[in-house]
Structures are given as C-alpha cells and as structure tokens.
Amino acid sequence: MAKRKEWKHVIFSDDACQYDDYEKAWREYTGPANYPDGDVPEYTWEMFGDDINEWRDCELMNLNYQIGGTIVAIASVGTWRGRRTGYKIVGDKLSDIFNISEDCNEYYCDQDDCHAVCSHHDGTNYITYRVFRGSEDEIDELLYNSDDFEADVRKRSHSLMPYIADIFGWKRDRRMKRGDMWNPNTYKSYQPYKMAA
C-alpha cells in the first residue's frame, strides 16, 4: 500500500533558519533598480526581525474571526521535570492561537487539526488547538477525572482546520480524507471580530 502524502500548511513561523530565504527574497525585491549605483545595503538580523513581525501581524489580521465556541489548547509541555499534559483556554477568535508563544514558534495545520510547536530553554511544547463547546469547569472535570484527557476533549470538540482552510483558500483533497475532518464545514458561524472603538 502506498504511503499517504502528508499535508501541512504553515500559518506562521519565526524560525531563524529562514534568514537565508528572507535575505534572498529581499535582494530579489530590492535589486539594482532601486540602487542604480550598485551599492545595495546588507540584509541584517534587525530587518529579518521586522519582516517576521510583519508576517505575524498579517496573520493576526487574516485570522481575526470570532467563532461559535471556545478555543482550547491541549499541550504536551516540555519542562525541566519532563513532559506534562495540560490545557489552556486561549479565547474565541482564530487569532488567539498566537496567545501561546515561546522563544521559537511554528503554527500550522495538517490534515486534521491546527497545531503549534513552541520551543523554549527547557524543551518544546507540542500544542493542538480545538473548539470546545462547554465551560471551563467541564474541561477541568475532564482533566482530573479522565484516563485519556486528550481523547475525551477530542470527543467533545471539533477542529479549527476547516475555519482556517476556508480563510486561506486551502484545497481539501479527498485522497487525504481522514475521519470526518473533511466533511463540509458545519461550523461556519464565524464573524469578523469587532474591535472596541
């Protein structure tokens, strides 16, 4: 049986390994046309930081949609004492996934869910974001009374992936179907978030 092609779309990454790609793009964009004397300035780490911040700001605007439910981050947290499982309620807007961040972050969607990989000095946090239709007390009850917390939360929640795929226009390939993830988005009750005046 042929191995299924993995599907991953990066929403945002601040990985410093992208520096060379950003520098190349900057040189192509800037080019000799903007500097006729041929004295093109050097691309710096400060400029790279500005480009990363601009990318993050753009994604915050793109994902500025309120959804009908509470976004819960389920995490396998890397600590100096080893790995721990936990959760955090991050909000009710798609852009609230950025409320959890560390020193180095990548936010992406795969076939099933929206995820983040956030690295820090003690380890790496692996996060899955889900839309939970229930109260914080119900999540607490699951956390303390469940044998398999993540599986029980999954039963009472749904994926953020359809919302994000609709916003970015990512195509859903039937050959990559897994579970009920690819069913038509029945949760299309999201609206642009209205900022306070």
RAHUBEL-V684444 format. One record per pair of residues at least 6 apart in sequence whose ideal C-beta (glycine too) atoms are under 6 Angstrom apart, sorted by the first residue. I is the first residue (numbers start at 1). J is the second residue. D is the distance in Angstrom with one decimal. If there is no record, write none. Layout:
# RAHUBEL-V684444
[[I & J & D] [I & J & D]]
This chain:
# RAHUBEL-V684444
[[7 & 111 & 5.0] [7 & 176 & 5.3] [8 & 108 & 5.6] [8 & 110 & 5.3] [9 & 109 & 5.1] [9 & 170 & 5.6] [10 & 108 & 4.7] [11 & 59 & 5.8] [11 & 107 & 4.4] [11 & 108 & 5.8] [12 & 56 & 5.7] [12 & 59 & 4.8] [12 & 107 & 4.9] [13 & 106 & 4.2] [14 & 52 & 5.0] [14 & 105 & 5.5] [19 & 48 & 5.4] [22 & 48 & 5.4] [22 & 51 & 5.5] [23 & 43 & 4.2] [26 & 43 & 5.0] [60 & 95 & 4.9] [63 & 94 & 3.9] [63 & 95 & 4.1] [64 & 95 & 5.2] [64 & 193 & 4.9] [65 & 94 & 5.0] [65 & 190 & 4.4] [65 & 192 & 5.9] [66 & 92 & 5.6] [66 & 93 & 5.2] [66 & 191 & 5.5] [66 & 193 & 4.6] [67 & 190 & 4.3] [68 & 189 & 4.2] [69 & 131 & 4.0] [69 & 133 & 5.1] [70 & 89 & 5.7] [70 & 92 & 5.9] [70 & 132 & 5.2] [71 & 90 & 4.9] [71 & 91 & 5.7] [71 & 96 & 5.6] [71 & 129 & 5.7] [71 & 131 & 6.0] [72 & 87 & 5.6] [72 & 89 & 5.7] [72 & 130 & 5.3] [72 & 132 & 4.5] [73 & 88 & 4.8] [73 & 90 & 5.3] [73 & 100 & 5.6] [73 & 127 & 5.0] [73 & 129 & 5.5] [74 & 87 & 5.2] [74 & 128 & 5.0] [74 & 150 & 5.4] [74 & 153 & 5.8] [75 & 86 & 5.6] [75 & 125 & 5.3] [75 & 127 & 4.6] [76 & 83 & 5.6] [76 & 85 & 5.9] [76 & 126 & 4.6] [77 & 84 & 4.8] [77 & 86 & 5.8] [77 & 125 & 5.0] [78 & 123 & 2.2] [78 & 124 & 4.7] [78 & 125 & 5.9] [79 & 122 & 5.5] [80 & 122 & 4.7] [89 & 136 & 5.9] [90 & 96 & 4.5] [90 & 99 & 4.8] [93 & 193 & 5.0] [94 & 163 & 5.9] [97 & 107 & 6.0] [97 & 129 & 5.3] [102 & 118 & 3.9] [102 & 119 & 5.9] [102 & 120 & 4.0] [103 & 120 & 5.0] [104 & 119 & 4.3] [105 & 118 & 4.9] [106 & 117 & 4.9] [107 & 116 & 4.8] [108 & 115 & 5.8] [109 & 161 & 5.1] [109 & 164 & 5.5] [111 & 176 & 5.4] [111 & 178 & 5.2] [112 & 178 & 5.9] [112 & 181 & 5.0] [113 & 128 & 5.2] [113 & 159 & 5.1] [113 & 161 & 5.7] [114 & 129 & 4.5] [114 & 160 & 4.1] [114 & 161 & 5.8] [115 & 128 & 5.5] [116 & 127 & 4.2] [118 & 125 & 4.5] [129 & 160 & 5.1] [130 & 157 & 3.8] [131 & 157 & 5.7] [131 & 158 & 5.3] [132 & 157 & 4.4] [142 & 152 & 5.0] [143 & 149 & 5.5] [146 & 152 & 4.5] [159 & 181 & 5.9] [162 & 185 & 4.0] [163 & 190 & 5.9] [172 & 182 & 5.2]]
